[in-house]
Amino acid sequence: MAQGSRRRIKRLDVRRYESTEWTRREDVVAVEEPLEIRVDVPAGGGRAELPISVTMRTPGDDFPLAAGFLLGEGIVSTRDEIIDLRYCRKVTPQEFNVVTVTLRRAVDPALLTRNFYTTSSCGVCGKASIEAVEAQVAQCAPLPAGGPTLTAEALLALPNRLREAQAVFERTGGLHAAGLFDGEGEVVDVREDVGRHNAVDKVVGAALMDGGVPLHEHLLVVSGRLSFDIVQKAITAGIPVIVAVGAPSSLAVDLASQFGVTLVGFARGGAFNVYAGADRVEAGV
C-alpha cells in the first residue's frame, strides 16, 4: 500500500508590488489536484470497481483521505472492512490521482451513487440531494456521555499547537489543517490540505487505518470555520470535542447539540465561544 511521492508545493515566478515599486520574485503555492476515489466490491460472483467521488485536494496522505471519506459517508465503519488501498496504474499520467479501496463486503448502491464531485471548499456539494445528507446523519448514533474534559487554559493552547505542526502552511500560507489531540491536549496527528473537509478525512482516515476508531477520548482541532460536514465527520468517527479557530454555522451547532458533541469556535486571542456541550469545558456556564 505504498503511496506515490507527490509534490505538495509548487514554485512560481511572480511580480510583486510593494512601496510603489515592482520586483520579480519566487513564490511558493500549495498544489491542488483532483483525486478520484473508487471502491472495489463483490458483485455478481466476481468483483466490480466503481467510482464514487472526485475531490480537489493537496497530494499526499491519499490513502488516509480515501479511508476517512468512506468512513464519513457510512460506507465503512471499521478497519477490517478495508482489504487494500492502491493507486490505479491504468490511468497514466494520472495514476496517483485515482485511489481504489478494496472492500470486504458489498455496499448499498445508494451509498455509492450520491457523491459525484466535491470542491476543496465544501464537503457536501457533491451530495445528490438534501435527502441524502439527512439520511447520512440519521445513521449516526449520539456520542456517549463523558470523554475529555478541558480547562480553558488547555483549550486555548490547542490552536497554537496545531499551527506549530503545519509544516506546509509555513511555506505557502495556503492550507487548512486538522489535528487529532488526546484528552490531555497533546498532539496525536496533524494533516494538511487545501480543503478543510479533506484535512479532517486525512486525520480520521489515518486513525481508522490504525484501528483507533471510534475516537471517544480524543479532540478534533481545525484551522478554519466549522461547517455541517466537519461536525458530521467527527460524529461518524466518535469524536466528542471539536475546536475551531473560526466560526461555526447554525447547522453545525444544531448537529453538535443533537449528537452530544462539544463545539468550540473562535478559539484565538485568549478567548473562545462554547456553542454546544459546555459540560466538557471546566467552569463552562
N, C-alpha and C positions, 0 to 999 in steps of 0.2 A: 504493500500500500504506500510505496514511496511517492511523495508529491513532487511535481515539477518545480524547478527553481525559476521563479519569475521575478522580474523587477517590480518593486513597489513604488519607485520614484522614477521620474524622467527629468533630464536636464534640458533646459531650453535657453536660447539666447533671446533676451528681451530688451526693449528700450525703456528706460526709466526716467521719469521727470521728477526733479526734486530741486527746490530752492532756485527756480527759474532756469535750470539747466537740464539738458538732455544728456544721458550717458547710455552706453551699452554695457550690459552685464549678463551674467549667467544666473538663472533662477532654477529652482527645483520644485516640481509639482507632483502631486500624488497621481499614480496611474489608476485609471478607471477602465475596466473591460467587462464584457458580458460573460456570465457563467451560466451555462445550461445544465440543469440538474435532471438526470434521468433515473428511473428505477428499473431494475431487472427483477421480474416477479414470475412465480409459477403461473402458467396459463395453458389450458388445453392439453395437458400431458407433457408439455415442454416448458419453455420459458419465453417471456416477451420483454423487450426493452422499450420503455415508454418515456417520452419527455414529459416533464410535469411543470417546469418553471424555468424562466430566464431572469436572472437578477444582475444588475450592474454592481460590480464590486471591485475592490482592490485585490489583485492577485496575491496568493499566499493564504495558508490555512483553509484551502478549498475543501478538504475532506471534513474538518470540523464544521465548516459553513453548511455543507450539504447535510450532514447528520443533524445539526441544530435546526435547520429548516424543516426536515422531516419530522423531528420531534414537535416543533411548534405547530405543524399542520395536523398533528394527530395521526400521521402515517406510521410512525413507530413510537414506542413508549419505553423500550429498554435496549441496551446494547446488544443483547442476544438476538434481536430481530434482524440485525445487520450482519450479513455474511462477509461482505467485502465492499471496498470503495476503490474505484480505479478511474484513471483518465481514459477517454476514448481515443484510441490510436487510429481511427478510421476517418478522422476529420482534419487531417493535416492541412494547413498550418495552425488550425485552431484546437489542436489536441489537448492543450492544457486549459481550454475554456469549456470543456464538457466533462462532467463527472457523472459516472454511473454508480448507483448504490444497489448492490445485490441484496435482496431481501429474502428472508427465510420463508415467508408466507405470502399468500395472495392479499391484495388490498382492495377495499371497497372502491369501485370505479369512480364514485362521486368524489372521493378524496383526491383522485389523480387528475381530474379534469377542471378543477375550479381555479387553478393558478396558472396564469399564462405569462405575464410579463410584470416584473417588479422593478421600479426605478431605484436609484440609490438613495432616494429621499423618502420613500414611502413603502411600508411593508405590506399594505393591504390593497394597493392599487390593482394588483393582479387578480383579486378575487372576482369570480364571475358574477356574483350578486351579493347584495346585502344579506340575503338569507344564508348564504354560505358562511359569512362571517359569524352570524348569530349561531349557526349550527356548530361551528368550530368552538365557540366559547361554551356552548351547552354541554360539551363532552368533558369539560374540565370540572374537577371537584374543588370545593373550598379548601384552603390550606388548613392544616391542623393548628390548634392554638399553640402558643409557645414559640420557640425559635429564638434568635438572638435578641438581646436587649441592649440598647446602646445609650451611653451618656451623650449629652450634647457635644462635649469636647471630642469624643471619639468619632461622632458622626461628622463633625466639621473637618476632621483630618482626612476623611476618605477622598474627596475630590483632588486634594493635593497629591495624595499617594497615587491616585490614578494618573494624574498629569505627569508625574515623575517617571511613570512606566511607559509613556507614549514615545517610543523611540523615533518612529517615522514622522509623527506630528512635529517633533522638534526640528526636523529638516524641511518640512513642507507647510506646516500650519493648516493642512487641508484634510485631516482625517478625524473621524469620530473614534471614540474608544468605549469599550465596555469592560468592566473589571469585576471579577468574582472575588469576594472577600470572605474570610471566615468570621465567626462570631466575635472574635477579639479585634476585628478590624484590620487583620493582616492580609496582604495581597496573596491570593491563590493563583490567579491567572488574569492576564490582560490581553485583549486582542483589539486591533485597529482596522478600520475600513472607511471608505468614502460614505457608506450607508450606515446609519445608526442601527437599523434592524439587522444588517449583516454582521456588525460587530457583536451584537448580542447572540446571533446564531453561532458565530465562531466560538465564543467563550462557553456557551451552553453545550454546543456540539462536542467540544473537547472534553468537557466533563462527562457527557454521555458515553463517549468512546472509552473513557477511563472507568466506566461503571459507577460513576458518582451521582447519578440522578436517581431519586429526587434529591434536591439540594435544600432540605428543610432547615439546615443550620448555617446557611450562607446568605450573603447580601449581594445584590447587583448594583453597581455604580456605573452611571452613564454620563458621558461628557456633554450631551446636548439636552434637548427637551424630552418630555415624556409623553408619548402618544399611546393610543389604544393598543397598537400591535406590540410595543415593548412590554407593556404590562401583561398582555396575553401570553407572550413567550415566556416571561418569568413564571407565570402561574403554571403553565404546562411543565416547566422544569422543577416546580415545587419550591421556588424561591420566595421567602416571606417578606423580605425587605428590599425596596428599590429606592435608590438615592440618585437624584439628578442635579446637575448644575443649573439646568434651565427649568422652564415652566411645564406643568402637566396640562393636558387637555381635559375638558369636562368628562369626556367618555373614559379617559384613563382613570380619573378619580372614582367615577361610578363603578368601574370594573374592579378596582382595588378594594373598594368598600364592600362590594358584593362577595368577593372571594377571600376576605380576611388578610389582605396584603397591607403592610405599612408603606405608605407612599410619601416620600420627602422630595420637595422641589426647592429651587433657588438656594441650594447649599453652596454659598460663597460669601466672601466678605464678612465672615464671623456670624452669619445668620442663616436660617433656613425656615421653611414652612412645612408643617406636617399636615397633609391633606386627608390621610386615612390611616387607621391603625396606630394611633398615638400611644397605645399601651406598651409598645415595644421601644419607646423612647423615654428614658428616665426623666421624671418630672414633667412629662407631657400633660397638657391640660385639654 
